[in-house]
Amino acid sequence: MQDVFDNWRGFHSPNNTHLLRDRLEEALTRRNFLIGGAITSLVLAIMGSQYFKNMPDDHQDALLDATPEQWASLELDDPEYRKAVEEYYSEQGEFLNPEDKRPDLSGMNDSQLKAHMRTAANKLMIAPEELPGKADWKSAPVFQSDTVGYYAFASEGDLLAMEEEYPGFDKAIQDAERFFQDMPITALWRYTFGQQTFFSYTSDRDANEGKLFDTIEVGKTILNPLTNEREKIKVKKLPLAWTVANKVLIDRVTIMHGELENPELTKQEYEAILEKHGVVATYFSRKKMAPDDVVQELIRTASNSIARMDSARSIPGKHSNKGELFIMKETLEETC
């Protein structure tokens, strides 16, 4: 299961169609129609039901002016409607589903949910030595060099295996995903691929002393330009939260890319899509980028990230936080 999850983005179907391209095309088709996405499916399912057709015109108009949450809570016994409701909640976040799978969050208001999601993301600012199945940490799909340092990450497959193996991981990952989904996409991209210290997880004291990440000490050495001596390379481990953020970023760029590829898009519609996804001008890699340039960099980053994850090399070595997973497991079990 873990290997399949790690490599699914590179699979080919029997007719040699790349499944990632299929995924992009599916997103484009679904989300460009009408108002886009699962909400459109929900509206169309309601309009196609006998329940809707039997309504007076003024009642139909009132229903179409309702909120998505009201559309999803109708007592409508129709298989297409139920399917659309499930798709809506799958896209919006399972813990918002009133029938739910997450009763522990059902009584929270919006501010409480946001605080909970931030806490969930913080819980995953951890980088244990032990990964399921004794898997190695892998070379991260971020910029790496002798001067900025080297980075490793746990794969999406490792997270899936943790969800299956350890109580609390499934909820923590689900809620952390929601935290990153709510972040403006420009900020998420800048933190994930330009300011990795956003994901630092050491103590305040360690951070003040310049130690932001736990490391893997590998056998190779590098020349320290300050001391002019060779020293062992220590690869910084990006926490599990970074892997969640990267996954969310790729999915969101996929959706945005599909929406922007509509050949009949007007300038106003284009700008509305950028506003919806939180694309703004920003400083990245020491240069200011306009929103149009940010869009192109987002698409390029997502494509490169997928390609590099598919071919990421393992990074075995000595971990600075050996044997940490047991403590981390207990924490998640108690607090998630």
C-alpha positions as CSV (number, residue, x, y, z in Angstrom):
1,M,0.0,0.0,0.0
2,Q,2.7,2.5,1.0
3,D,4.7,1.9,-2.3
4,V,1.6,2.3,-4.3
5,F,0.8,5.6,-2.6
6,D,4.3,6.9,-3.1
7,N,4.4,6.2,-6.8
8,W,0.8,6.7,-7.9
9,R,1.6,10.1,-9.5
10,G,3.9,8.4,-11.9
11,F,1.7,5.4,-12.9
12,H,0.5,4.9,-16.5
13,S,-2.7,3.2,-17.5
14,P,-2.6,0.3,-20.0
15,N,-3.0,2.7,-22.9
16,N,0.0,4.7,-21.6
17,T,-2.0,7.7,-20.5
18,H,-0.3,9.5,-17.6
19,L,-2.7,9.5,-14.6
20,L,-1.5,12.9,-13.4
21,R,-2.7,14.4,-16.7
22,D,-6.0,12.6,-16.3
23,R,-6.3,14.1,-12.9
24,L,-5.6,17.6,-14.3
25,E,-8.1,17.1,-17.1
26,E,-10.7,15.9,-14.6
27,A,-10.2,18.9,-12.4
28,L,-10.5,21.2,-15.4
29,T,-13.7,19.6,-16.6
30,R,-15.4,19.5,-13.2
31,R,-14.4,22.9,-11.9
32,N,-14.8,25.0,-15.1
33,F,-18.5,24.1,-15.4
34,L,-20.9,26.7,-14.0
35,I,-19.6,27.9,-10.6
36,G,-17.2,25.0,-10.3
37,G,-16.4,21.9,-8.3
38,A,-18.5,20.0,-5.8
39,I,-20.9,23.0,-5.2
40,T,-21.9,22.8,-8.9
41,S,-22.6,19.1,-8.6
42,L,-24.7,19.8,-5.5
43,V,-26.8,22.5,-7.2
44,L,-27.3,20.4,-10.3
45,A,-28.4,17.4,-8.3
46,I,-31.0,19.5,-6.4
47,M,-32.3,21.1,-9.7
48,G,-32.6,17.6,-11.2
49,S,-34.6,16.1,-8.4
50,Q,-38.4,15.7,-8.4
51,Y,-38.4,17.5,-5.1
52,F,-37.2,20.7,-6.8
53,K,-39.4,20.3,-9.8
54,N,-42.5,20.0,-7.7
55,M,-41.7,23.4,-5.9
56,P,-43.4,26.6,-6.9
57,D,-41.2,29.0,-8.8
58,D,-40.7,31.4,-5.9
59,H,-39.6,28.5,-3.6
60,Q,-37.2,27.3,-6.3
61,D,-35.7,30.8,-6.4
62,A,-35.4,30.9,-2.6
63,L,-33.6,27.6,-2.5
64,L,-31.1,28.6,-5.2
65,D,-30.3,31.7,-3.2
66,A,-29.5,29.5,-0.1
67,T,-26.0,28.8,1.2
68,P,-24.0,25.6,0.3
69,E,-24.4,24.4,3.9
70,Q,-28.2,24.7,3.5
71,W,-28.1,22.9,0.1
72,A,-26.1,20.0,1.8
73,S,-28.6,19.6,4.6
74,L,-31.9,19.0,2.7
75,E,-33.9,16.0,3.6
76,L,-33.8,14.8,0.0
77,D,-33.9,11.0,-0.6
78,D,-32.1,11.0,-4.0
79,P,-29.0,9.0,-4.8
80,E,-27.5,11.7,-7.0
81,Y,-28.1,14.3,-4.3
82,R,-26.5,12.1,-1.6
83,K,-23.5,11.5,-3.9
84,A,-23.1,15.3,-4.4
85,V,-23.3,15.9,-0.7
86,E,-20.6,13.4,0.0
87,E,-18.4,15.0,-2.7
88,Y,-19.1,18.5,-1.3
89,Y,-18.0,17.5,2.2
90,S,-15.0,15.6,0.9
91,E,-13.8,18.8,-0.8
92,Q,-14.8,21.2,2.0
93,G,-13.4,19.1,4.9
94,E,-14.9,16.0,6.5
95,F,-15.1,17.5,9.9
96,L,-17.7,20.0,8.7
97,N,-20.1,17.1,7.8
98,P,-23.0,17.1,10.3
99,E,-23.3,13.3,9.9
100,D,-19.9,12.9,10.7
101,K,-17.0,11.0,11.1
102,R,-15.6,13.7,13.4
103,P,-18.1,14.2,16.3
104,D,-15.2,15.5,18.4
105,L,-15.3,18.8,16.3
106,S,-19.1,19.1,15.7
107,G,-19.7,21.6,18.5
108,M,-16.9,24.0,17.6
109,N,-17.5,27.4,16.1
110,D,-15.4,28.9,13.3
111,S,-12.7,30.4,15.6
112,Q,-12.4,27.3,17.6
113,L,-12.0,25.2,14.5
114,K,-9.3,27.5,13.2
115,A,-7.4,27.3,16.5
116,H,-7.8,23.5,16.5
117,M,-6.4,23.2,12.9
118,R,-3.4,25.4,13.9
119,T,-2.8,23.1,16.9
120,A,-3.0,20.0,14.6
121,A,-0.5,21.5,12.2
122,N,1.8,22.3,15.2
123,K,1.6,18.7,16.4
124,L,3.0,17.5,13.1
125,M,6.1,19.8,13.4
126,I,8.0,16.6,14.2
127,A,10.5,14.5,12.3
128,P,10.9,11.1,14.0
129,E,13.8,8.9,13.3
130,E,11.6,5.9,12.8
131,L,9.3,5.7,9.8
132,P,6.8,2.9,9.1
133,G,8.4,-0.2,7.6
134,K,11.8,1.1,8.5
135,A,11.6,3.4,5.5
136,D,14.4,6.0,4.9
137,W,13.9,9.7,4.8
138,K,14.3,11.0,1.3
139,S,15.8,14.0,-0.5
140,A,13.2,16.8,-0.3
141,P,12.0,18.5,-3.4
142,V,13.2,21.9,-2.3
143,F,16.2,24.0,-3.4
144,Q,19.4,22.5,-1.8
145,S,23.0,23.6,-1.9
146,D,26.2,23.7,0.1
147,T,25.3,27.3,1.3
148,V,21.6,26.9,2.1
149,G,21.9,23.3,3.3
150,Y,20.4,20.0,2.4
151,Y,16.9,18.8,3.3
152,A,15.1,15.5,3.8
153,F,11.4,14.7,4.0
154,A,9.0,11.9,4.9
155,S,6.9,10.8,1.9
156,E,3.1,11.0,1.5
157,G,3.2,7.2,1.7
158,D,4.9,7.3,5.1
159,L,2.1,9.5,6.3
160,L,-0.5,7.1,5.0
161,A,1.3,4.2,6.8
162,M,1.3,6.2,10.0
163,E,-2.4,6.9,9.7
164,E,-3.0,3.1,9.4
165,E,-0.6,2.2,12.2
166,Y,-0.8,4.8,14.9
167,P,-3.9,6.1,16.7
168,G,-4.3,9.8,16.3
169,F,-2.4,10.3,13.1
170,D,-5.4,10.2,10.8
171,K,-7.1,13.0,12.7
172,A,-4.0,15.1,13.0
173,I,-3.2,14.9,9.3
174,Q,-6.7,15.6,8.3
175,D,-7.0,18.7,10.4
176,A,-3.5,19.9,9.4
177,E,-4.5,19.6,5.8
178,R,-7.5,21.9,6.5
179,F,-5.1,24.4,8.2
180,F,-3.0,24.6,5.0
181,Q,-6.0,24.7,2.8
182,D,-7.2,27.8,4.5
183,M,-3.9,29.6,4.1
184,P,-3.6,31.9,1.0
185,I,-1.8,29.9,-1.6
186,T,1.0,32.5,-2.1
187,A,1.9,32.3,1.6
188,L,1.7,28.5,1.6
189,W,4.0,28.3,-1.5
190,R,6.5,30.9,0.0
191,Y,6.7,29.0,3.3
192,T,6.9,25.6,1.8
193,F,9.5,26.3,-0.8
194,G,11.2,29.5,0.2
195,Q,11.1,29.9,4.0
196,Q,11.4,26.4,5.4
197,T,12.1,27.8,8.9
198,F,8.3,28.3,9.1
199,F,8.3,24.5,9.7
200,S,11.0,24.6,12.4
201,Y,10.1,22.5,15.4
202,T,12.8,22.8,18.0
203,S,12.5,24.6,21.3
204,D,12.8,28.4,21.6
205,R,16.2,27.9,23.2
206,D,17.4,25.8,20.3
207,A,16.0,28.2,17.8
208,N,17.8,31.1,19.4
209,E,21.1,29.1,19.1
210,G,20.5,28.5,15.4
211,K,19.3,24.9,15.7
212,L,16.0,24.8,13.8
213,F,15.8,21.2,12.6
214,D,16.7,17.8,13.7
215,T,19.2,16.3,11.3
216,I,20.6,13.1,9.6
217,E,24.4,12.9,9.6
218,V,25.5,11.2,6.5
219,G,28.9,9.7,5.6
220,K,30.0,12.4,3.1
221,T,31.9,15.5,4.1
222,I,31.9,19.1,3.0
223,L,34.3,22.0,3.3
224,N,33.2,24.6,5.9
225,P,34.0,28.0,4.3
226,L,34.3,29.6,7.8
227,T,36.7,27.1,9.3
228,N,38.3,25.8,6.1
229,E,37.9,22.3,7.5
230,R,36.0,19.4,6.2
231,E,33.0,18.2,8.3
232,K,30.2,15.7,7.9
233,I,27.1,16.7,6.1
234,K,24.0,17.1,8.3
235,V,20.8,16.9,6.3
236,K,17.9,18.9,7.9
237,K,14.7,16.9,8.3
238,L,11.6,18.8,7.3
239,P,8.8,17.8,9.7
240,L,5.7,15.8,8.8
241,A,3.7,19.1,8.6
242,W,5.9,20.1,5.6
243,T,4.8,16.9,3.7
244,V,1.2,17.7,4.4
245,A,1.7,21.3,3.2
246,N,3.4,20.2,0.0
247,K,0.5,17.8,-0.7
248,V,-2.1,20.5,-0.1
249,L,-0.1,22.9,-2.3
250,I,0.1,20.5,-5.2
251,D,-3.6,19.7,-5.0
252,R,-4.6,23.4,-4.9
253,V,-2.3,24.4,-7.8
254,T,-3.9,21.5,-9.8
255,I,-7.3,23.0,-9.2
256,M,-6.3,26.5,-9.9
257,H,-4.4,25.5,-13.0
258,G,-7.5,23.7,-14.3
259,E,-9.7,26.8,-13.7
260,L,-7.2,29.1,-15.5
261,E,-7.0,26.9,-18.6
262,N,-10.5,27.8,-19.6
263,P,-9.9,29.4,-23.1
264,E,-13.0,31.7,-22.7
265,L,-11.8,33.2,-19.4
266,T,-12.2,36.9,-19.2
267,K,-9.7,39.2,-17.4
268,Q,-12.3,39.8,-14.7
269,E,-12.8,36.0,-14.2
270,Y,-9.1,35.4,-14.3
271,E,-8.6,38.0,-11.5
272,A,-11.4,36.5,-9.5
273,I,-9.8,33.1,-9.6
274,L,-6.5,34.5,-8.4
275,E,-8.3,36.3,-5.6
276,K,-10.2,33.2,-4.6
277,H,-7.0,31.2,-4.3
278,G,-5.1,34.0,-2.5
279,V,-2.6,34.7,-5.3
280,V,-0.9,38.0,-4.6
281,A,2.3,39.8,-5.3
282,T,5.2,38.6,-3.1
283,Y,8.9,38.5,-2.5
284,F,10.3,35.1,-3.4
285,S,14.0,34.3,-3.9
286,R,14.9,37.9,-3.2
287,K,12.8,39.3,-6.0
288,K,9.3,40.8,-6.1
289,M,6.9,38.8,-8.2
290,A,3.6,40.1,-9.7
291,P,0.5,37.8,-9.4
292,D,0.9,36.6,-13.0
293,D,4.4,35.5,-12.3
294,V,3.4,33.9,-9.1
295,V,0.9,31.7,-11.0
296,Q,3.6,30.5,-13.4
297,E,6.0,29.8,-10.5
298,L,3.3,27.9,-8.6
299,I,2.6,25.6,-11.6
300,R,6.3,25.1,-12.2
301,T,6.9,24.4,-8.5
302,A,4.1,21.8,-8.3
303,S,5.3,20.0,-11.5
304,N,8.9,19.9,-10.2
305,S,7.9,18.7,-6.8
306,I,6.0,15.8,-8.3
307,A,8.9,14.8,-10.5
308,R,11.5,15.1,-7.7
309,M,9.4,13.1,-5.3
310,D,9.1,10.3,-7.8
311,S,12.8,10.0,-8.1
312,A,13.9,11.1,-4.6
313,R,16.9,9.2,-3.2
314,S,17.0,7.7,0.3
315,I,19.1,9.4,2.9
316,P,20.3,6.9,5.5
317,G,22.5,8.1,8.4
318,K,22.6,9.0,12.1
319,H,19.6,10.9,13.4
320,S,20.0,13.7,15.9
321,N,16.7,12.7,17.6
322,K,17.1,8.9,17.8
323,G,14.1,7.0,19.2
324,E,11.6,9.9,19.3
325,L,8.6,8.2,17.8
326,F,7.3,6.5,20.9
327,I,7.0,9.8,22.7
328,M,5.4,11.4,19.7
329,K,2.8,8.6,19.5
330,E,1.8,9.0,23.1
331,T,1.3,12.7,22.6
332,L,-0.9,12.3,19.6
333,E,-3.0,9.6,21.3
334,E,-3.6,11.9,24.3
335,T,-4.4,15.1,22.4
336,C,-6.0,14.2,19.1
